[in-house]
Amino acid sequence: MINFYSFQGTVTMISDFITGGNGEGEGCYKLISVDNGLGASVNFVVSPTTYFVDHVMVAIGDHVTGYYDGNAPVPFIYPPQYQALVMVKNSSFQNVKVDYFNSHMVSSDGQLQLTIAPNTQIVLINGQPFSKSPVNRDLIVIYGPATRSIPAQTIPYRIIVLC
């Protein structure tokens, strides 16, 4: 099971990431440096399989949140370098949560509970409809207002199922 961790901040650099080998992947991987403004920085390795919410383009100066597997091995370097699984360009119009949601649709950290409405769009990462139940799965949840309770409760706009 993936243990989703996140880091958010401002993009300070975007460069090509050299993977080695025979050059077939040249230009396909990027290194995105993110600074949180409090003295912490992270480098995200972005691969062709990294999912960008809303398929947005990220540029230097954008405020982003990168999600990575907290259980995955990482090189012992500074700043830390994580394989980005999901990248979000932060917006004041929507909230995004990437996490495992249990049978009660509560996130693994217990901070968010989902109520699925008839108009909640549930799709796969390729944009196709997801026809099964989203319970007990890793999800990207895009939502607006939420209650101030613990867990916060919301009706998501869209759920992207990470199969």
N, C-alpha and C positions, 0 to 999 in steps of 0.2 A: 504494500500500500504506500502511496506517495504521501509524504508529510510536507504539505505546502507551507513554505516560509515566504515572506515577502520583504522587499526593501523598496522604499520610495524616495524620490528626490528629483533633482534636475539633471538632465543629460548634459554632460560637459564635453564628451568626445564620442565620435563614431568613426571606427576605422575597420579595415578589412582584417580578418583573423585568419592567420595562416595555419592550416591543419596539418601540413606536411604531406607526405605521400607523393603521388604522381601528378598532382596539379589539377585533377578533375574537379575538385571542390573549390578551386580558386575563385574568389569573389562571392561564394555562396554563404560564407560565414562572416558575421560582423562581431566586433567587440564594442559594446555600448557602456561607457563609463557614466556612473550616476553618483552624485554627491547629495547628501541629505541636508546640507547647510549647517550641520552640527558637528562637523569634523569627521564624519564617517563617509567612506566611499566604497563602491562595489563596481566590479567589472562584470557585465553579463555577456556571456557567449551566446549569440543569437544564431540559430541554425535554420535551415529551411523548414524544419518541423515546429519551430517556435510559433505559437499562436498569438497573433496580435488582435486584440478585441476590436471589433468594427473594421478590421483590416486597415488601420490608420498608418500613415507614414510618421515616423518619429524623427525629430531633428534636434540639433543642439539647442538648449534652452527650454525644451519641453519638460513638463513635470510628468513623471511616469512612475508606475509601480511594476516591478518585476517579480514574478513568482518562480520559485525553484524548489527542487526536492531537498528538504533539509536532511534527509538520510543519505544522499548521494555523496561519494567521496569528492573532495576538492583539493586542488594543489595548495600546499602550505606556502602561500605568498601574500604579499600586501600590495595593493588592496585585494581582498578576497575576490575570487573569480568563480562565478556560478554559471551553470548551464541554464539559460532561461527557458522555462516551459511555457509561460504565458507572460505577455507584456501588455500593459494598459497605459494609454495616454490619459492622464487624469483629467476629469471634467467636473464642473460644478453642477452639471445637469443629470449626472447619473453616478451611482456607486457600483463598485464591482467587488465581488468576493469570489475567490477561488479556493475551494475546500471540498472535503468529503462531507456529504450530507447523509445522515442515518435514516432509519425507517420513519422517524417523526419529522423528517426534513429539517433537522437541527445540525448546524455545522459542527465539525469535530472539536472546535475550540469553545463551543457552547454559546457563541456570541450572536448567532443569527438563526432565526427560524423562518422557513418559507411557507407561504400559503399559496397554492397554485390556483389561479383563476382561469376561467374558460378562455380568456384572451391572452394568457401567458404563452408566449411562443417557446416551444421546446425543440431544439435542433441539435444536430451533430456539428462537429467543427467544419464540415464541408458545406454547411448551410441547409442540408436536407432535413426533413422532419424526423424527429425521434418518436417512434410509435409505442415504446414501452414506458414503464414507470421510471421516473428519475430518482427514486429512493435508493439508498445504499450505493451511491455512486460519487465519483469525483465530478464536480460541476463548476462551471463558470457562471456566476449569477449576476445579471445586470438588473439593478433595481433603483428606485427613487426613494421616497420617504419611508422611514421605518419608525416603529414605536421606540420609546426610550426605556423599555423594559429589558431585563436580562433573561432569556435572550431577546434581542430586538426582533420584532416581527415585521414582515413585509410581504407584499405581493410583487413578485419580480415581473419586470417587463419581458425579459428573455432569459432562458436557461440554455447554456451550451453544454452538452454532455461530452465528457472526455472519456471515450471508450478505450 
